[in-house]
Amino acid sequence: MNQREEAKEMLADTPACVFPFVFDGKSYTSCTKDGTVDEKLWCATTDNYDTDSKWKYCSLEEYGGNSDGKPCVFPFVYKKRTFYTCTDESREKGKFWCSTTSNFDLEPQWSYCADTRLDANPKGPCVFPFIYNGTSYSSCTTDGFSNKKLWCSLTSDYGPSYK
């Protein structure tokens, strides 16, 4: 089995968060702590938890893939196009991945995206690198927010618009 076939097989076996999903009659577009006792983020792995009761804890970091969970590199080139966020292109819908190299076409290394990086209602593509409080970031961060949800800037210098 070649590297690309292996990667495809791994994608098929890993449950992914499905956004949006329904829990207690409410629609969720990202990971939530609602309904938990342990305060851990979780998501449904089908579009309706109320019906299917299928879920998983949300991954806070990249995981799996053929790079063993190395962090995403943004932007990255895939099929001669530049990606600034995770994508499910060429994969089963909802199986979001990222390249762990700057050019997937030349070096096909990837990881699944952290579930907390995903949102069913994105407000725009992340811009990397971006400056926040004098620090340069080349990936999403939890800095500055007590809820520890990953975010990124939509401009090169953080302003009121963030993801």
Backbone torsions as a table, in degrees:
resi	resn	phi	psi	omega
1	MET	NA	130.0	179.5
2	ASN	-82.6	173.2	-173.6
3	GLN	-61.1	-41.3	-179.3
4	ARG	-68.4	-38.7	177.8
5	GLU	-65.9	-40.1	176.9
6	GLU	-59.9	-46.5	-179.4
7	ALA	-60.5	-43.9	-179.6
8	LYS	-62.7	-41.6	179.4
9	GLU	-63.9	-42.6	179.3
10	MET	-62.2	-40.4	179.4
11	LEU	-60.9	-37.3	-177.3
12	ALA	-68.3	-26.9	-173.9
13	ASP	-92.5	-15.0	-174.6
14	THR	-94.3	126.4	177.2
15	PRO	-69.2	141.4	179.3
16	ALA	-117.0	153.2	170.4
17	CYS	-64.3	145.3	175.2
18	VAL	-116.2	121.1	178.7
19	PHE	-121.2	136.7	-6.3
20	PRO	-77.2	160.3	174.4
21	PHE	-133.7	158.8	-179.0
22	VAL	-104.9	131.8	174.7
23	PHE	-139.4	128.1	-176.8
24	ASP	49.9	39.6	176.9
25	GLY	76.4	0.7	-178.8
26	LYS	-109.4	143.4	179.1
27	SER	-89.2	133.6	178.9
28	TYR	-117.5	135.7	-179.1
29	THR	-108.7	2.9	176.5
30	SER	-158.5	177.2	-179.9
31	CYS	-58.1	151.7	-177.3
32	THR	-140.8	161.6	171.5
33	LYS	-106.3	-3.5	-179.0
34	ASP	-55.8	137.6	177.1
35	GLY	80.5	4.5	-178.0
36	THR	-101.0	155.3	172.7
37	VAL	-99.7	-33.1	-175.1
38	ASP	-87.9	-1.9	177.7
39	GLU	63.7	24.9	176.5
40	LYS	-95.2	144.0	177.7
41	LEU	-68.7	140.9	179.3
42	TRP	-145.2	168.8	176.3
43	CYS	-149.0	161.3	173.3
44	ALA	-83.8	150.3	176.7
45	THR	-103.6	9.4	169.0
46	THR	-135.3	171.6	-176.6
47	ASP	-77.4	-6.5	180.0
48	ASN	-143.4	96.9	178.5
49	TYR	-63.2	-37.1	-177.9
50	ASP	-57.8	-33.9	-179.3
51	THR	-88.2	-43.4	-170.0
52	ASP	-102.2	-22.1	-179.0
53	SER	55.3	31.5	178.3
54	LYS	-104.9	129.4	-175.9
55	TRP	-154.7	173.8	172.6
56	LYS	-155.7	158.9	171.7
57	TYR	-70.5	142.4	-179.9
58	CYS	-76.9	136.6	176.0
59	SER	-79.1	131.8	179.9
60	LEU	-89.1	-11.4	-179.6
61	GLU	-133.9	163.5	175.4
62	GLU	-59.9	152.9	-177.3
63	TYR	-150.3	160.2	173.3
64	GLY	62.1	-147.2	-177.1
65	GLY	72.0	-171.4	179.4
66	ASN	-91.7	6.5	176.3
67	SER	-114.1	14.7	177.5
68	ASP	55.0	40.5	173.5
69	GLY	81.8	19.4	174.9
70	LYS	-59.0	152.7	-178.9
71	PRO	-66.8	154.5	176.3
72	CYS	-63.7	149.3	172.6
73	VAL	-115.4	119.7	177.9
74	PHE	-120.7	142.4	-10.2
75	PRO	-72.9	164.4	173.9
76	PHE	-135.3	156.2	180.0
77	VAL	-100.6	130.7	175.9
78	TYR	-142.0	126.6	-176.7
79	LYS	52.9	41.8	177.2
80	LYS	63.7	18.6	175.8
81	ARG	-119.6	153.9	-179.3
82	THR	-97.8	128.7	179.0
83	PHE	-112.4	135.2	180.0
84	TYR	-109.2	-5.2	-179.9
85	THR	-142.5	173.7	176.5
86	CYS	-63.4	155.4	-178.3
87	THR	-139.4	155.2	170.8
88	ASP	-114.3	15.9	177.6
89	GLU	-59.1	137.7	-179.1
90	SER	66.4	14.4	178.6
91	ARG	-130.2	169.4	174.4
92	GLU	-60.1	138.6	-178.8
93	LYS	-51.8	131.5	178.3
94	GLY	91.6	-5.7	177.7
95	LYS	-95.7	83.4	-174.6
96	PHE	-82.1	136.3	-176.9
97	TRP	-139.5	168.8	175.8
98	CYS	-145.2	159.5	175.0
99	SER	-81.9	145.4	176.0
100	THR	-103.9	11.5	172.4
101	THR	-129.9	163.3	-178.0
102	SER	-74.3	-16.6	179.9
103	ASN	-140.3	96.5	-179.4
104	PHE	-61.9	-32.2	-179.3
105	ASP	-61.1	-36.0	-179.7
106	LEU	-89.8	-38.1	-179.2
107	GLU	-130.1	90.2	-173.6
108	PRO	-75.7	70.8	177.2
109	GLN	-111.5	135.5	-176.0
110	TRP	-149.3	164.9	172.8
111	SER	-138.4	158.7	167.0
112	TYR	-70.6	145.8	177.8
113	CYS	-75.4	146.5	173.7
114	ALA	-55.0	135.0	-178.5
115	ASP	-60.6	-32.5	-179.4
116	THR	-72.9	-11.5	176.7
117	ARG	-79.6	-17.4	-172.8
118	LEU	-92.6	148.7	179.8
119	ASP	-153.5	131.6	-178.8
120	ALA	-72.8	-14.8	-179.6
121	ASN	-123.9	64.0	-179.1
122	PRO	-63.3	148.5	-178.1
123	LYS	-98.9	-0.8	178.7
124	GLY	151.1	170.6	179.5
125	PRO	-74.3	142.9	174.6
126	CYS	-66.6	148.8	175.2
127	VAL	-111.9	121.6	178.7
128	PHE	-124.1	140.3	-8.1
129	PRO	-74.1	160.7	172.5
130	PHE	-132.9	157.5	-179.3
131	ILE	-105.1	129.1	174.8
132	TYR	-136.0	123.6	-178.5
133	ASN	49.9	40.8	175.9
134	GLY	80.5	1.1	179.8
135	THR	-110.9	139.2	177.9
136	SER	-90.3	133.2	179.8
137	TYR	-118.7	136.7	177.5
138	SER	-111.8	6.5	174.7
139	SER	-153.3	174.9	179.9
140	CYS	-62.2	156.9	-176.9
141	THR	-140.2	160.6	171.7
142	THR	-104.5	-3.2	-177.8
143	ASP	-56.4	136.7	175.0
144	GLY	90.1	-7.4	-178.8
145	PHE	-128.2	128.7	-176.4
146	SER	-73.0	-19.9	-178.6
147	ASN	-79.2	-4.2	176.5
148	LYS	61.2	20.6	175.6
149	LYS	-81.3	134.1	179.6
150	LEU	-65.7	142.6	177.8
151	TRP	-146.4	166.5	175.5
152	CYS	-146.6	163.1	179.1
153	SER	-86.5	149.1	176.5
154	LEU	-97.0	1.1	176.5
155	THR	-134.4	167.2	-178.5
156	SER	-70.9	-19.6	177.2
157	ASP	-125.6	115.8	-173.7
158	TYR	-50.2	131.9	176.4
159	GLY	-134.8	-159.2	-178.0
160	PRO	-70.0	-17.2	178.5
161	SER	-92.3	113.4	175.8
162	TYR	-137.3	164.0	-178.6
163	LYS	-93.4	NA	NA
